[in-house]
Amino acid sequence: MFSRSGYQALPLGDFDRFQQSSIGFYGAQKGFFCFRDKQDPLGSAGNAIDTSQGWLSWICHGIITSLVFLLMVVTFPISGWFALKVVPTYERMIIFRLGRIQAPQGPGVVLLLPFIDHWQRVDLRTRAFNVPPCKVTSKDGAIISMGADVQFRVWDPVLSVMMVKDLIAATRMTAQNAMTKTLMKKSLREIQVEKLRIGEQLLLEINDMTKSWGLEVDRVELSMEAVLQPPRENLVGPAATVPPVPGLEGLDGTIQQLAAHFFSSTLALVGGGTGAPEADSVETVNEVEPPTTPLPAQRKPSADELLSAVESVLSEALVSQVGASYQVNIALSSGTWSTYFIDLSSGSGQIGRGVPEGIPDVTLQVSEKDLQDLFLGDLRPLSAYMSGRLQVTGDLHLALKLEELIKAMKQRR
């Protein structure tokens, strides 16, 4: 169904209607003067419309295309700057000539006819997006915040342009709906243990829905942000299992307990004869546990305390690993903003309040709570960026090098 080696022919039947050729400009445009009926990419409905238009439509199409092509040849030294486009290997160009779709063009030099050609580039490389964390109720009543990272690529550029307007938004919505429906059928335990298998199941379900868009999903990775509410089974202790009494296996558990107690008392009286029955032994069990003193919640360090701790791990080795300067804009819980700089570009590095002396390589914008989670190791920079909790201005590769600083702080602790 899908090919991982690049572009495939459209699975719409009779793809020869495009008359593709890779030999020169004439070969790419050799369908200009062909007036026979061609099948429409949209199927029988499009063919019916074309048939109703008749020969007049094709004659007008051919005359206009010929005149524009002749005009471009006459003014070629000038029109060449506008008519010639370079398409790299990882892209294809989709051309609509007088509203009719043409063959995917590229890679290489592509000839466009002025005034009558409208074109769109389609990237064939693997891309990624994240499904924002959303609340999902599992089968056992647990409420979790679950997101996902999705990698996809376009395998048919024509379908990706014709069948859907916003490819990423439509695929994100499809992935979110499939994830929600699948997780509602799983318990919290199954979600935690079988995360990889669930991701593979989502991969197949999403591909079944997006294959008609010319898109293939390569990877789905689930990411659980938090468990907002524990399962209902965990709120009540597990029920005690009573071993079945021989001969009473078909009865209810409570009735089995009463029958067992009655039979045991009768056997005790018979075994004791006429003698006085032994007093029932009573064992007292303290079922009420003494109240435990709750542990005080551990206070997370403030932004000033965190950055002071960062200053203690600065070194020349860390500077050689990172080699960048950062400006960090922190949204405090009071609603105000605070600005700091971390310079790891020279010397042993330095940190301070305010903006750096020069232009920073990367500017980060994060809330105080997310900054605490980052430097305490509860949140990774890539996950924070993908979920929108960390906003980056500048080189993303340099921004992700902050993980080296976080590792140094963990080793110091």
C-alpha positions in Angstrom: 0.0 0.0 0.0 2.7 2.4 1.0 6.2 2.8 -0.4 9.1 4.1 1.6 11.3 4.8 -1.4 9.7 8.1 -2.5 6.9 9.1 -4.8 4.5 6.5 -6.2 2.0 6.6 -9.0 -1.5 7.7 -8.1 -3.8 4.8 -7.2 -6.6 6.2 -9.2 -6.2 4.0 -12.4 -5.1 5.1 -15.9 -2.3 7.3 -14.6 -1.1 7.5 -18.2 -3.4 10.5 -18.7 -0.6 12.7 -17.3 1.8 11.8 -20.2 4.9 12.3 -18.0 8.4 12.6 -19.5 11.7 13.7 -18.1 13.4 14.6 -21.4 13.6 18.4 -21.7 10.9 21.1 -21.6 9.0 19.8 -24.7 8.6 16.4 -23.1 7.2 17.9 -19.9 4.7 20.0 -21.9 3.9 17.5 -24.8 0.2 17.4 -23.7 -0.4 21.0 -24.8 -2.0 20.3 -28.2 -3.8 17.0 -27.3 -7.5 17.6 -27.7 -8.8 14.1 -27.0 -10.9 13.4 -23.9 -8.8 12.8 -20.8 -10.1 11.1 -17.6 -10.5 13.5 -14.7 -8.5 12.6 -11.5 -11.7 12.9 -9.5 -13.2 9.9 -11.2 -16.5 9.4 -13.0 -18.1 12.6 -11.7 -15.3 14.6 -13.3 -15.5 12.6 -16.5 -19.2 13.5 -16.8 -18.5 17.2 -16.4 -15.7 17.0 -19.1 -18.0 15.2 -21.5 -20.7 17.8 -21.1 -18.2 20.5 -21.9 -17.4 18.9 -25.3 -14.8 19.7 -27.9 -15.2 23.4 -27.5 -13.6 23.4 -24.0 -10.6 21.4 -25.2 -10.2 23.7 -28.3 -10.2 26.8 -26.1 -7.8 25.2 -23.7 -5.4 24.3 -26.5 -5.6 27.7 -28.2 -4.9 29.6 -25.0 -2.1 27.3 -24.0 -0.5 27.6 -27.5 -0.7 31.4 -27.5 0.9 31.7 -24.0 3.6 29.2 -25.0 4.3 31.2 -28.2 4.4 34.5 -26.2 6.9 32.9 -23.7 9.1 31.7 -26.6 9.2 35.2 -28.2 10.1 36.9 -24.9 12.2 34.0 -23.6 15.2 36.0 -22.4 12.9 37.9 -20.1 10.2 35.3 -19.4 12.8 32.7 -18.5 13.3 34.4 -15.2 9.6 33.9 -14.3 8.9 30.6 -16.2 11.8 28.5 -15.0 11.6 27.0 -11.4 14.1 24.7 -9.7 12.6 21.9 -7.7 14.9 20.0 -5.3 14.9 16.2 -5.0 12.8 16.2 -1.8 10.0 18.2 -3.4 7.4 17.9 -6.1 5.6 20.7 -7.8 1.8 20.4 -8.5 0.6 22.6 -11.4 -2.9 23.6 -12.2 -3.1 24.8 -15.8 -6.3 26.7 -16.5 -7.7 24.9 -13.4 -6.8 21.4 -14.6 -4.2 19.4 -12.6 -1.0 18.3 -14.4 1.5 15.7 -13.6 3.7 16.2 -10.6 6.9 18.0 -11.8 10.4 17.6 -10.5 13.0 17.2 -9.4 15.1 19.5 -11.6 14.1 22.6 -13.7 10.4 23.0 -14.3 8.8 25.2 -17.0 5.7 27.2 -16.0 3.5 29.1 -18.4 2.8 32.6 -17.2 -0.7 33.8 -16.4 -2.3 30.3 -16.8 -0.3 28.1 -14.4 -0.8 28.1 -10.7 1.6 25.9 -8.7 2.2 24.5 -5.3 5.2 22.8 -3.8 4.8 19.6 -1.8 7.6 18.5 0.6 8.2 14.7 0.6 10.5 14.6 3.6 9.4 13.1 7.0 7.9 15.7 9.2 6.5 15.6 12.8 3.8 17.3 14.9 2.5 16.8 18.4 -1.0 16.0 19.5 -1.6 18.4 22.5 -2.3 16.6 25.8 -6.0 16.0 26.4 -8.0 14.5 29.2 -9.0 10.9 28.6 -11.1 8.6 30.8 -9.9 5.0 30.8 -12.0 1.9 31.2 -11.4 1.7 34.9 -12.4 5.3 35.6 -8.9 6.9 35.7 -8.6 10.3 34.2 -5.2 10.9 32.5 -3.6 13.7 30.5 -2.2 12.0 27.3 -0.5 13.4 24.3 1.4 12.0 21.3 4.2 12.7 18.9 3.5 11.8 15.3 5.9 11.4 12.4 4.5 11.4 8.8 5.4 11.9 5.2 3.6 12.6 1.9 3.8 9.6 -0.5 1.4 11.0 -3.1 1.7 14.8 -3.7 -1.3 15.0 -6.0 -3.7 13.5 -3.4 -2.2 15.6 -0.6 -3.1 18.8 -2.5 -6.5 17.7 -3.9 -8.1 15.7 -1.1 -7.4 17.9 2.0 -6.8 21.6 2.5 -4.7 21.7 5.7 -2.8 18.4 5.9 -1.3 18.7 9.3 -4.4 20.0 11.0 -6.6 17.2 9.6 -4.0 14.6 10.5 -3.7 16.0 14.0 -7.4 15.9 14.5 -7.6 12.3 13.2 -4.8 11.2 15.5 -6.4 12.8 18.5 -9.8 11.2 17.8 -8.2 7.7 17.3 -6.1 8.1 20.4 -9.1 9.0 22.5 -11.3 6.2 21.2 -8.5 3.6 21.8 -7.6 4.7 25.3 -11.2 4.7 26.5 -11.2 0.9 25.9 -8.0 0.4 28.0 -7.4 0.4 31.7 -4.7 2.6 33.3 -2.5 -0.5 33.9 -2.8 -1.5 30.2 -2.0 2.0 29.0 1.1 2.2 31.2 2.4 -1.3 30.3 1.3 -1.6 26.6 2.2 1.9 25.5 4.3 0.7 22.5 1.6 -1.8 21.3 -1.1 0.9 21.6 1.1 3.2 19.5 1.4 0.5 16.8 -2.4 0.0 16.8 -2.9 3.8 16.5 -0.4 3.8 13.6 -2.5 1.3 11.6 -5.8 3.1 12.4 -4.5 6.5 11.4 -3.0 5.2 8.2 -6.3 3.6 7.2 -8.0 7.0 7.5 -5.2 9.1 5.9 -4.1 6.8 3.0 -6.7 8.5 0.7 -5.0 11.8 1.4 -1.6 10.6 0.0 -0.1 10.6 3.5 1.6 7.9 5.5 2.2 8.0 9.3 5.6 6.4 10.1 5.6 6.6 13.9 3.2 7.3 16.8 4.7 7.7 20.3 2.3 8.2 23.3 3.4 10.5 26.1 1.5 10.5 29.4 1.7 13.9 31.1 -0.1 13.1 34.4 -2.6 10.9 36.1 -5.3 13.4 37.1 -7.5 10.8 38.9 -6.7 7.3 40.0 -8.8 4.3 38.9 -12.0 3.5 40.9 -10.7 0.1 41.8 -7.8 1.6 43.7 -10.1 3.6 45.9 -11.5 0.5 47.5 -9.3 -2.3 48.8 -9.3 -5.6 46.9 -12.1 -7.9 48.0 -11.0 -10.9 50.2 -11.3 -14.2 48.4 -12.8 -17.0 50.4 -11.7 -20.5 49.5 -14.7 -22.6 48.3 -16.2 -25.1 50.8 -16.3 -28.7 49.3 -19.8 -29.5 48.3 -20.9 -25.9 48.3 -19.0 -24.6 45.3 -22.2 -23.4 43.5 -23.4 -21.2 46.3 -22.7 -17.5 46.8 -19.6 -16.5 48.7 -21.6 -15.1 51.7 -23.7 -18.2 52.0 -20.6 -20.4 51.8 -19.2 -18.4 54.8 -22.3 -18.9 56.9 -22.5 -22.7 56.0 -18.8 -23.1 56.9 -19.3 -21.4 60.2 -22.4 -23.6 61.0 -20.7 -26.8 60.0 -17.6 -26.0 62.0 -19.6 -25.3 65.2 -21.6 -28.6 64.7 -18.4 -30.6 64.3 -17.0 -29.0 67.4 -20.0 -30.0 69.5 -20.0 -33.6 68.2 -16.3 -34.0 68.7 -16.4 -32.7 72.3 -19.2 -35.3 73.3 -21.2 -34.4 76.4 -18.4 -32.4 77.9 -18.7 -28.7 78.1 -17.9 -27.0 74.8 -14.8 -25.0 74.7 -15.3 -21.3 74.7 -15.0 -19.7 71.3 -11.7 -18.1 70.8 -12.0 -14.5 69.8 -9.2 -12.7 68.1 -9.4 -9.0 68.1 -8.0 -7.2 65.1 -7.4 -3.5 65.1 -8.7 -2.6 61.6 -8.4 1.1 62.2 -4.8 2.1 61.5 -3.4 4.9 63.6 -3.5 8.2 61.8 -0.2 8.9 60.1 1.2 12.4 60.0 1.2 13.5 56.4 4.6 14.4 55.1 5.0 18.1 54.4 5.0 18.9 50.6 8.4 19.5 49.3 8.8 23.1 48.3 10.3 23.6 44.9 13.0 26.2 44.6 12.2 29.6 43.2 13.7 30.8 39.9 16.4 32.8 41.7 17.4 29.7 43.7 17.4 27.5 40.6 19.7 29.9 38.7 22.0 30.2 41.7 22.3 26.4 41.7 23.0 26.6 38.0 25.9 29.0 38.7 27.6 26.3 40.9 27.9 23.8 38.0 29.3 26.2 35.4 32.6 25.0 34.1 34.8 25.1 31.0 33.9 21.6 30.1 30.2 22.5 30.1 30.9 25.6 27.9 32.8 23.4 25.4 29.7 21.1 25.2 27.1 23.8 24.8 28.8 26.8 23.3 25.8 29.2 23.2 24.3 32.1 25.2 20.7 32.1 26.3 18.2 34.7 27.4 15.4 33.3 29.6 12.2 35.1 30.1 10.3 33.6 33.0 6.6 34.2 33.7 6.3 34.3 37.5 3.3 33.0 39.4 2.5 36.6 40.5 1.9 37.5 36.8 5.1 39.5 36.3 8.0 38.6 34.1 11.7 38.2 35.1 14.6 38.0 32.7 17.9 36.1 33.2 20.8 35.2 30.9 23.0 32.1 30.8 26.2 32.6 28.9 27.9 29.3 28.0 29.8 30.6 25.0 33.2 31.5 26.5 35.4 31.0 29.6 33.7 29.1 32.5 30.3 30.6 31.7 28.3 33.1 33.6 24.7 33.7 34.7 22.9 36.7 36.0 19.7 38.7 36.0 18.8 40.9 33.0 19.7 40.6 29.3 23.1 39.5 28.1 25.6 42.0 26.8 25.5 40.8 23.2 22.8 39.3 21.1 21.8 35.9 22.6 21.9 32.8 20.4 18.6 31.6 21.8 15.7 33.3 23.6 13.6 31.1 25.8 10.1 31.8 27.2 8.8 29.6 30.0 6.7 29.7 33.1 8.3 29.5 36.6 6.6 26.1 37.3 7.9 24.6 34.0 11.4 26.0 34.6 11.4 24.2 38.0 10.3 21.0 36.3 13.0 21.4 33.6 15.9 21.9 36.1 14.7 19.3 38.5 14.6 16.7 35.7 10.8 16.2 35.7 10.4 17.7 32.2 12.7 17.3 29.2 13.4 20.3 26.9 12.2 18.5 23.8 8.9 17.4 25.4 8.4 20.9 26.8 9.0 22.4 23.3 6.7 19.9 21.6 3.9 20.5 24.1 4.2 24.3 23.8 5.3 24.8 27.4 8.7 26.1 26.2 8.8 28.7 23.5 12.1 29.0 21.6 13.3 31.9 19.4 16.5 31.1 17.6 18.3 27.8 16.9 16.3 24.9 18.3 19.4 22.6 18.2 21.2 25.0 20.6 18.1 25.3 22.8 18.0 21.5 23.2 21.6 21.6 24.4 20.3 22.9 27.7 19.9 19.2 28.6 23.7 19.1 29.1 23.2 21.7 31.8 20.4 19.8 33.4 22.5 16.6 33.4 25.4 18.5 35.2 22.9 19.7 37.9 21.7 16.1 38.4 25.3 14.8 38.9 26.0 17.7 41.3 23.0 16.7 43.4 
